[in-house]
Amino acid sequence: MRAVDLSNITWRKSSYSNSEGGACLEVADNVPSLTPVRDSKAPARGVLLFGAEAWAHFIGVYKSTSA
């Protein structure tokens, strides 16, 4: 597995986070072929890295189950 430098990425709150302060998910869009994801309330806990296809599948499943 290759090392990924995440020191200079820009995080944004995901549109899938709720507005009541719970389930706060942050994503970064500026990492080629990967989508880094972290908990905005506990960013030091770590980052999950999703490949582009895996992230698209995850969002598709989420959309279909939350409608």
N, C-alpha and C positions, 0 to 999 in steps of 0.2 A: 504494500500500500504506500502511496506517495504522501509526503508531508504537504499540508496545505497551510500557507501563511494567512492567518485571519486577523493579523494585527492592524491592518489598514482598511478593513471593510466597513461599510456604512450599514448600520442596522435600521430597520423600520418596523413599526408595529404592523403585524399582519391584519389585513381586512377581516380575517376570520376570528380575531380576538373579540371578546365582548366588551361593551362599554361600561360595565359595572365593576371593573377592576379585577375580574377573574379571567382565567384562561388566557393570560397575556403572552402571546407568541410573537417573537421577533424573527424576521427573515432578512437575508441579505441577497440582493439581486446582482451584485457585481463580481461574482465568482464564476468564471467560465465553466460550464457543464455541471455545476453543483449548486445546490440550494442549502446554505447553512441555516439552521433553525436553533433558537434558544428560548428559554423562559426569561422574559424580561424582568421578572421579580427576583430571579436568582441566576444572573448571567455567569457567575463564577462556577456554577455547577457543570458547565460544559456546553458543547455544541454538537448537534446531530448534523451530519452531512448526508444529504439525499442527492442521488444522481437525478438528472433532468427527467428521465422517464419515470423513475420511482416517485418523484414529487408530483408530477402530473397525474399519475395514477392515484396517489393519496388524496389529492384535492378532488379528483373526480368521484372517488368513493365517498368522501366527506360531503360533497354537494348532493349526491344522490340519497344519502341517509339523513341529511338535515333539512330536507325540503318539506 
